[in-house]
Amino acid sequence: MPDLSDAFSAVHQHFLKTIVPLWQGPGWNADMALPYEALDPEQRPMPVQRYRAMACARQLFLFSSLIEQPGAPARAAALFRSLQQHFHDAEHGGWFYSINAAGEPLDRSKDLYTHAFIIFACAHYWAKVREPLVESVLNAALNVVLERFATDDGLYEATLGQDWSALGSGALQNPLMHLAEAFLATVQVREDARVTQALHDLCTAMHTHFIEPANGVMLEKPRTAVDNWFEPGHQFEWFYLLESSDLLRGNALHQAVDRSFAYAEQIGVREGAVLSMLEVDGSVRDATQRIWAQAEYLRALTLRPGSEQRVAEQLAALREGFLHSGGWYECRDASGAVSRKDMPSTTPYHLATCYMGLAQAL
């Protein structure tokens, strides 16, 4: 696939030479040792309202994945320190959701999505540096998730109070997907029977509670919930996680997501653009095109037999529709017009995982 290799090389160089340097330069607040939440189209920091632990963790993953690149080891080390310094709750354990511009706790709630990314980032970082402190933070994050967030039905609460009190949030698909991703990252870097069992149990619970029976798509809320929907981007993201894992490939959840891939593609992708949200009946709820969903669809296609042509087409769609000389476009609206021009610090995580998947396929 020489043409595809050349096309991938071009977007990967854009990532390394244009996108990553944004977060080593204008996107980095050296005083706080944290990434700004977003840059404007002129590569200037957006006005600071908050810093999120999840964004810090995603950037820790980013620079861990680039650890051989100049400056990446020091940046990863700084991000790891900041995660503990700014966000760790010394009184109750776990990590705050966010701090304000002055570095004081802002949203003190305990968020599963945040904790999942802390596990994910620390697993990747520990695999590169093998420092005991990193593994101790990984273990602490795993412990609070397994002991505090877990519910009797095999799922996990999406949000708890600062002191771990119940807020009635229930389970939501997206945090649970990233928790599965975090569990996978952990068992890929060390033997861990408890996490392996938790991963299998989570997949069983997801199949029971989140798969819509008629078409097999992954819903955003448990299927008994009112006002439900599904997102093709998440469907493709789940497919990649399950299909790429020797541990999970072939389980009931994988079989359901594999069967529903063509359906999600048929109703959720229009002229190469991944639609944001669909109703359970398949009608369009939100036709916004988001760069992360484009990246997840592209990554998923690398694992679909006979999809070489579509991989090439989607790589071109990503490059032409979302990447530009100064960075990227985060969103386009239903008509294809750019609808969000800021560049969030969380997006390079999706591009990094997409390009890692492409590199493996090539």
N, C-alpha and C positions, 0 to 999 in steps of 0.2 A: 504493500500500500504506500508507494512512494509519495503520491500526491497528498494523501492524508497525513503522512509523516511531516511533510513540509508545512502543511496547514497547522498542524499541532505545534510544530516548532515555533511558528510565528506567534500564536497566541500565548505560548508558554514564555517566550522571550518578552512579550508585552507585560505579562504578569511579573516577571522577575525584574524588568528594567523600568517599568512604569508604575505598576500597582503597589508592589512591595515597598519601593522607596517612599511612597506617600506616607507610610506608617513608620518609616525611619526618620522622616523629616517633618513636614508640616503637620502630620497627624499625631505627632508624639508630644505630649506635655511633659517635658523633662523635669519640671518642678514637682509634679505629682507622680512621675514615673508611670503614667497611664496613657493609653491612646485616647484621643478625643473621640466622642461618639460618632462624629461625622465631619466630613469636609464639604465645602461648597464647590460649585463647578470651577472656581478659580483656585482650588486646592488650599483654601483657607479654612481654619476650624470654624464650625458653626458655633453660635453662642452656647456657652456651657450651661446646661440645666442639671445634668447628672452625669455620673459615670456608673456603669453597670458591671457587676462581677462577671456576668456572662460574657460581656464584650472583652474584658480582660482575659478570660479563659480562652476564648476563641483566638485571640491574638497570641496567647501562649502556645496554643496548638500550631498556629501559622509559623511562628519562628522556630518551634521545635522541628517542624517538618522541613525547615530550611537550614538546619543546624550547621551544615557544611558551608553555608554562604557567609561572607565577611559580615561581621557585626551581629549575626543571628544568635550566637551563644550568649553574648552579653545582654541582648534584648530579651531573650527568653528568661534568663536569670532575673532580670529586673521585673519582668511581668509576674514571675512566680513570687517574688518578694512582695510585690504590690498586692497580689491577690490576698496574701496573708495580712499584710499591714493595714490595708484599707477596708477589707470586707469581712474578715473573720470575726465572728461573734464570740468573744472570750468568755462571756457569761453563760450563754446557753449552748454553745457549739454551733456548728454549721456556718453559713455565710449569708450576710445581708444581701438583698437584691440590688441596692444601689446606695451611692453616697452623693452628696451635693457638691457644688463647685468648690467649696472650702474643705472638702474631704470628710465631712461629718455624715453619719448614717442618715439616709433620706427615707428610703422604703426598707424597713427593718424586717419585712416578711421573709419567710423561708420558701424558696421557689424551686420546684423540682427541676425545671428546665435549667436553671442556673447550676444546681448541684450536679446535674448530668454532665454539663460542659466542664465543670471542674474535674470530675472523674476522667472524662475523655482527654482533657488537656494534660492532666498529671500523668496518665498512663503513657501517653506519647512522649512527654518530656522525660519521664523516668526511664523509658526504654533507651533514650539517647544519652542520659547522663549518669544513671544508676546511683544517684545520691540518696542516702537513707532518708533525709528530710523530705524529699519529694515523695518517696513511697509512703512515708508516714502521713502526709497530707492526703494522698490517694486513699489510704486505708481509712482515714477519718471521714472522708467524704462518702466512701462506700458504707461505712457503719451508720452514718446518720440517715442515708437513704433507705437502707435495709431495715433499720430499727425504728425510724420515725415516720417516714412517708408511706411505708407498706400498709396495705389494707387486706382484709380477710379473703377477698376474692381474687388475689393474685395481682391486683393493680396497685397504683400508688396515687396518693393525693397530689394534685397539681400545686397547691399552695397551703402553707401552714403559717401560723403566727410566729412572731419572734421567739416565743417560749414553747414552740411546737404545738400550740393549741389548735384545735380544729376550726377551720373557717368555712367548712361546707363546700369547698371547691369541687370535690369529686375528681374523677380521673379525666384527663384530656389526652387526645392522641399525640400531639406534637411533643410534649415533654416525655412521654413514654417511648416514642421512637428514638429520641436522643438518649434516653436512658439505655435502651437496647444497644445503641451505638457505643455508649460508654462502657457497658458490660463487655461488649465484644472487644473493644480496645484493650480492656484489662486482661481478658483471658488470652489475648494474642501475645501479650508480653510476659505473662507468667502463668503458672499453673495455679488455679484458684477454684476449688470445688464448690465453695459457697456461691461465688459469682456465676459460675457455669450453671448451677442449679437455678439460681434466680433468673438467669437469662432464658432458660427453657420454660420456666414457669410463667414468665412475662409473655413469651410468645404464645403459650397456650391460652392465657387470659385475653390477649389481644384478639386471637381468633374467635374466642367465645363471645366477647363483648363489643368488638369494634368492626367486624366484617359484616357488611350488608349482604344478606343471604341471596338476594336475587341475582346480582351481578358480581358479587365477591369483592367489591371495592372497600378500601379502608376509610371508615367514617372519622370525622373529627371529634365526635363525642360518642359515648356508648350508644349502641343502636336503639336503646329504649328512650333516649333523650328527645325532647322536643326541639324544633328548630335546628335540625342537623344538616350537614353538608359534607362534601368531600373535596379534596384538593388534589388534582392530578400530580402536582409537584411532589407531594408527600407520598402518593401512591408509587411514583417512580423511585423515590428515595428509599422507601421500604423494600422495594424489589431489589435494589442494589445491595442493601445490607444483607438480605436473606440469601440472595443468589450467590454472592461473593464469599459466603461463609461455609466452610466445610462442616461446621458445627450445626448450622441451621438449615442448610439446603435440604429440601425434601420434607420438612415438617409441615404440619397442617396449615400454618400461617403462610409459609412460602408457597405451598400449592395453591392457596386461594389467591394470593397476590399475583402469582405467575399466570393463573387462568384469566384474571381480570385485566392483565396488562393491555391486551389488544383493545378491550372495551374502553379503558381509561384513555388510551391513545386516540381512539376513534372520536370520542366526544370531547376530549380535553385538550387536543392539539389542533390548531387551525393554521394552515400554511406555515408550519414550523414554529408557531407561537404557542407556548403552553398557557392555557387559561388558568386564572387564579382559583376560582371557586365554582363548583357545580352543585346544583340541588341533588338530592338523593335520586330523583327521577331522571337525572341527566341533563336537565335544562341549565342554562348558564345563569349563575348568580352574580359573578364578578368576572369580567373578561380582561382585567388587568394582566399584563405580561410582566413577570418579575424575573430578574436575572438569575436568582437562586434556583427557580423552577426550571429555567432553561438549562442551567448547569446540571441539575439532577437528572433531567430527561436525557441529556447527552451522555452522562455517565452510565445511566441504566442501559442505554442502547448498546454500549460496548459489550454487554453480557447477553445480548439477544442474538441468537444464531441468524446468520444471513443479513445482518443489519449494517454492513460496511457502508453501503451507499447512504443510508439514513444518518449514520454517524458523521459522514462527510458533510451532508446537507445541514445537520444541526450544528456542527462546528462552524460552518459558514454563517449560519443564522446568528449564533452567539457573537461571532467576530464582527459581523456587519451591523447587527441590530443593537448591540449592547456595549461594545468596546470602542473607545476612541483614544486619541493621542494623549489626552490628559487623565485618563482613568476609565470610568465606565458609567453607563446609565443604569440606575437602579430599577426603574419601572417605565413601561410604556402603557398607554391606555388602550381601550378597545379598538380605537382607530389606528393605533400604531404610533401616536405622537408621544414624545417623551413627557412623562407626567411627574417624574421625580428626579431631580438633577443632583441632589446631594449624594455623597458616597459614604455609607455607613462603615464603621470599622469592623462590623461583623461579617460583611460580605466576602472578604478574601478567604475566609474559611471554606465557603462553598466552592469558590474557584479552585482553591488548593486541592480539595478532595476530588473535584471533577478532573483536574489535570493529572492527579495521581492515578485515577482510574483509567484515563486515556493512555497514560504512559505504560501501564501494565498491559493494556490491550494491544498496544503497538509493539 
